């Protein structure tokens, strides 16, 4: 919250992966003048490729959505443990205790395994870890996990009163660019927006996505996708415009925006 206020933001969306566990703490620390939009980033998969779906302002107590996100989090733990075992077989001496320490109580993901690999000197960077040599898709120590179909995720979030935005669809650094026909399919399934302004999108990609959003009637959003020191403390480097924000707020009925 302190960093958000220092960045001059009017509103902050908290979208941890597959969990809303941090929302209450963030609300307690909310300073005057800053609005908090509750949410999460849902892990989805289509045709063997990872697709991330941002969900905002849904009812966190919705039974089916809560059950499915719990299953995703459990699968994340099982996947990370299996990766540690595979890395050990490959001669990389990372430990499960090390990975959980790095995660600091948060939802465990591959970046935590990658940082453990850096700590033991197996790789020099996250990018080196996320390759087929190591824990990238198809890699020697990669393990698949449970994930929702993105169309199914849209239905679950809507049933909980929330709205959905396709996250960073053209971020090639994440291994796959979401094809135009899938974006159109998801729009037909009720997708509410598409993330246009993102640190991993260049200007050509942003212009193209803005055109796609306009053609499909989707809100064109933006976000910093800030992960603290992991991404260089970039909170506020990208933002959602007022028109897109109002479009999403007008559709949500799960929980209100939080202010102090």
C-alpha positions in Angstrom: 0.0 0.0 0.0 2.8 2.4 0.8 4.4 1.9 -2.6 1.1 2.3 -4.4 0.5 5.6 -2.6 4.1 6.8 -3.3 3.5 6.0 -7.0 0.6 8.4 -7.1 -2.1 5.8 -7.9 -5.8 6.4 -7.3 -6.6 2.7 -7.2 -4.7 -0.5 -6.8 -5.8 -4.0 -7.9 -4.4 -6.9 -5.9 -4.3 -10.0 -8.1 -2.2 -12.7 -6.5 -2.1 -16.0 -8.3 -5.1 -18.2 -7.5 -5.7 -16.7 -4.1 -7.4 -13.8 -2.3 -5.5 -14.4 0.9 -3.8 -11.0 0.9 -6.9 -8.9 0.4 -7.8 -8.5 4.0 -4.3 -7.4 5.0 -4.2 -5.0 2.1 -7.6 -3.5 3.1 -6.3 -3.0 6.7 -3.3 -1.1 5.4 -5.3 1.0 2.9 -4.4 4.7 3.2 -6.9 7.5 2.7 -7.2 8.4 -1.0 -6.3 5.0 -2.4 -9.0 2.6 -3.6 -8.5 -1.2 -3.4 -9.9 -3.5 -6.1 -9.9 -7.1 -5.0 -9.0 -9.8 -7.4 -6.7 -12.6 -8.4 -5.0 -14.0 -11.4 -6.4 -17.4 -12.3 -4.3 -20.1 -13.8 -5.8 -21.5 -17.0 -4.7 -23.7 -19.8 -5.8 -24.2 -23.4 -4.2 -26.7 -25.9 -1.3 -27.3 -23.5 -0.5 -23.6 -23.2 -0.7 -21.4 -20.1 -3.4 -18.7 -20.2 -3.7 -16.2 -17.3 -7.1 -14.7 -16.5 -7.5 -11.7 -14.3 -10.6 -11.7 -12.1 -11.9 -8.7 -10.2 -14.6 -7.9 -7.6 -16.0 -11.4 -7.3 -17.5 -12.9 -4.2 -14.5 -14.8 -2.6 -16.9 -17.0 -0.8 -18.6 -18.3 -3.9 -18.4 -22.1 -3.2 -17.4 -23.5 -6.7 -14.9 -20.8 -7.4 -13.4 -21.2 -4.0 -13.2 -25.0 -4.4 -11.5 -24.7 -7.8 -8.9 -22.2 -6.7 -8.2 -24.4 -3.7 -7.5 -27.3 -6.1 -5.2 -25.1 -8.2 -3.2 -24.1 -5.1 -2.8 -27.7 -4.0 -1.7 -28.7 -7.5 0.9 -25.9 -7.4 2.4 -27.4 -4.3 2.5 -30.9 -5.7 4.0 -29.6 -9.0 6.7 -27.6 -7.2 7.6 -30.6 -5.0 7.9 -32.8 -8.1 10.1 -30.2 -9.8 12.4 -30.2 -6.7 12.7 -34.0 -7.0 13.5 -33.8 -10.7 16.1 -31.1 -10.2 17.7 -33.2 -7.4 17.9 -36.1 -9.9 19.6 -33.8 -12.3 22.2 -32.9 -9.7 20.7 -29.5 -8.6 20.7 -29.5 -4.8 17.6 -27.3 -4.2 15.3 -28.3 -1.2 11.6 -27.9 -0.5 12.4 -25.9 2.6 14.4 -23.5 0.5 11.5 -23.0 -1.9 8.9 -22.4 0.8 11.2 -19.9 2.5 11.5 -18.0 -0.8 7.7 -18.1 -1.2 7.3 -16.5 2.2 3.9 -18.0 2.8 2.5 -17.0 -0.6 1.2 -19.3 -3.3 4.1 -21.3 -4.6 5.0 -21.1 -8.3 7.9 -21.8 -10.6 9.6 -18.4 -10.0 10.2 -19.6 -6.4 11.8 -22.8 -7.7 13.9 -20.8 -10.2 15.1 -18.5 -7.4 16.2 -21.5 -5.4 18.1 -22.7 -8.4 19.9 -19.3 -8.5 20.7 -19.5 -4.8 22.5 -22.9 -5.3 24.3 -21.6 -8.4 22.6 -23.9 -10.9 21.5 -21.0 -13.1 22.4 -17.3 -13.3 18.9 -15.8 -13.9 15.2 -16.6 -13.9 15.3 -16.6 -17.7 17.9 -19.3 -17.7 15.8 -21.4 -15.4 12.7 -21.0 -17.6 14.1 -22.9 -20.5 13.7 -26.5 -21.8 17.0 -27.3 -20.2 15.4 -26.8 -16.8 11.8 -25.8 -15.7 10.4 -24.2 -18.9 7.5 -26.0 -20.7 8.9 -29.3 -22.0 12.0 -28.9 -19.9 13.8 -31.7 -18.1 12.4 -30.7 -14.7 9.1 -29.3 -15.8 5.9 -30.7 -14.4 2.4 -29.8 -15.5 -0.3 -28.8 -13.0 -4.1 -28.5 -12.8 -5.5 -25.5 -14.4 -8.9 -24.2 -15.6 -10.0 -23.8 -19.2 -10.2 -20.0 -19.7 -13.8 -20.2 -20.9 -14.7 -22.1 -17.7 -12.9 -19.5 -15.6 -15.0 -16.7 -17.2 -18.2 -18.6 -16.2 -17.0 -19.2 -12.7 -16.0 -15.6 -12.1 -19.2 -14.3 -13.5 -21.3 -16.6 -11.3 -19.4 -15.1 -8.4 -20.4 -11.6 -9.5 -17.0 -10.7 -10.9 -15.5 -9.5 -14.2 -12.6 -11.1 -16.2 -9.7 -9.7 -18.2 -7.3 -11.7 -20.3 -3.9 -11.0 -18.9 -0.8 -10.1 -21.0 -2.0 -12.1 -24.1 1.0 -11.1 -26.3 3.8 -11.5 -23.7 6.0 -13.8 -25.7 8.5 -13.9 -22.8 5.9 -16.1 -21.1 6.2 -18.8 -23.8 3.0 -18.3 -25.9 1.1 -15.5 -27.5 -2.7 -16.0 -27.2 -4.1 -16.3 -30.8 -6.7 -13.9 -32.1 -9.3 -16.7 -32.6 -9.1 -17.7 -28.9 -9.5 -14.0 -27.8 -12.6 -13.9 -30.0 -13.9 -17.2 -28.6 -13.4 -15.9 -25.0 -15.2 -12.6 -25.9 -18.1 -14.7 -27.1 -18.0 -16.6 -23.8 -18.3 -13.3 -21.8 -14.8 -12.0 -21.4 -15.0 -8.4 -20.2 -11.6 -7.0 -21.1 -8.1 -7.6 -22.4 -4.9 -6.3 -20.9 -3.3 -4.0 -23.5 -0.9 -1.9 -21.5 1.7 -4.3 -20.0 5.5 -4.1 -19.5 5.9 -7.2 -21.8 3.9 -5.7 -24.7 5.7 -3.5 -27.2 3.9 -0.6 -28.9 3.0 -2.6 -32.0 1.4 -5.3 -29.8 -0.5 -2.6 -27.8 -1.9 -1.0 -30.9 -3.0 -4.3 -32.3 -4.6 -5.4 -29.0 -6.4 -2.0 -28.7 -7.9 -2.6 -32.1 -8.9 -6.1 -31.1 -10.5 -4.9 -27.9 -12.5 -2.2 -29.8 -13.7 -4.7 -32.4 -14.8 -7.3 -29.8 -16.3 -4.8 -27.3 -13.8 -5.5 -24.6 -12.4 -3.0 -22.1 -8.7 -2.2 -22.9 -7.0 -2.4 -19.5 -3.4 -1.9 -18.2 -1.4 -3.1 -15.3 2.2 -3.2 -14.0 2.1 -6.9 -13.1 4.4 -5.9 -10.3 6.0 -8.7 -8.3 8.2 -6.6 -6.1 11.9 -7.1 -6.4 11.3 -10.0 -8.7 10.2 -7.6 -11.4 12.1 -4.5 -10.3 9.5 -2.7 -8.1 7.6 -1.4 -11.1 4.3 -0.7 -9.5 2.4 2.0 -11.4 4.4 1.7 -14.6 1.2 0.8 -16.5 -2.4 1.6 -15.6 -6.0 1.2 -16.6 -7.8 4.3 -18.0 -10.9 5.7 -16.5 -13.2 4.6 -19.3 -12.1 0.9 -19.1 -12.3 1.0 -15.3 -15.8 2.3 -15.3 -16.8 -0.3 -17.8 -15.6 -3.1 -15.5 -17.0 -1.6 -12.4 -20.4 -1.3 -14.0 -20.5 -5.0 -14.7 -19.3 -6.3 -11.3 -21.7 -7.2 -8.5 -19.7 -9.4 -6.2 -17.9 -7.1 -3.8 -17.4 -3.3 -4.0 -14.3 -1.3 -4.4 -12.7 -0.7 -1.0 -11.9 2.8 0.3 -11.1 4.3 3.6 
